[in-house]
Amino acid sequence: MKNFFSVADVDNLSDLVEEALAIKANPNTEESLGKHKVLGLVFLNPSLRTRLSTQKAAMNLGMNVMVMNMDKDGWALETQDGVVMNGTTVEHIREAAAVMGEYCDILGLRSFPSLKDREADYNEDLFNKFIKFCGVPVVSLESATRHPLQSLTDLITITEYKQVDRPKVVLAWAPHVKALPQAVPNSFAEWMVKAQEQNLLDFTIAHPPGYELAEEFTTGATITHDLNDALSEADFVYVKNWSSYKEYGEVYPVSENWMMDNEKLKQTNDAKVMHCLPVRRDLELSAEILDGPNSLVIKEASNRVWAAQVVLKRILERLNKNI
Ligand code: CP
């Protein structure tokens, strides 16, 4: 594995998940693999889980970790070429990324979308430039369109808790007060579609009209506007809000109640409920579910460590072989 940006960077999903679960069983067997190697974590946006779980994973591998909160502590970045920098931006990504690459062996980057310019966001301009100019392997800590460490975590968690060979997994849209990115649902969808292709699960997406995700992520999934229909016989319900892709970043009023609660859960196969967190209680997901026996959200967050550790391990193995 050279970089980790999407499911396309994974050769064999099952192998990666099994290796992550083996690491979970014995987390400290590779504590010399990353000795004298430096991981730099660069955040242009806030984070709790991604920041701490990736640091912990790197420490389990013997790496040193540096964290840069670019949004608060860095110089204002210019990402466009050919501009005269006589405005508010202070440093160009060409120099900033190259300098970080001099200090670090692997870099992680978190960069949310603007939700204003769909083409720019979906071109992943900033991420691609960062990869190009830093010269070292890059791990996505969530980009404009994807959150692969979260999606790998989610597949690990489903594999760990499934009661049947091919569980029914439902991605269920939920209400929110803000316009949120499509990165988590896009990414979850592309990982679940690939897992479905490999007969690991059945995947359904339920959302109100107007909240269709980009087809590049969802082709192969069953897609419905009927939440009750989707929930029938579900083994896992993955709750998440997102804003409109079509009318980019828009939030439409939704008449039906789309918040998951215990009443809706009765239609499922006693489904486990997942959410990437942070979650707004009793808006996206009921407190009764979050505090009840069907919630996997804390175990899911805990698994973030093993997702990060298996990815860093694979990249370190390649670096140590100089390939
Ligand atoms: N799920 C997730 O990525 O959490 P953070 O935004 O806190 O890192």
Boltz pocket constraint, residues with backbone or C-beta under 6 A from the ligand:
constraints:
  - pocket:
      binder: B
      contacts: [[A, 46], [A, 47], [A, 48], [A, 49], [A, 50], [A, 51], [A, 141], [A, 142], [A, 150], [A, 276], [A, 277], [A, 278]]
      max_distance: 6.0
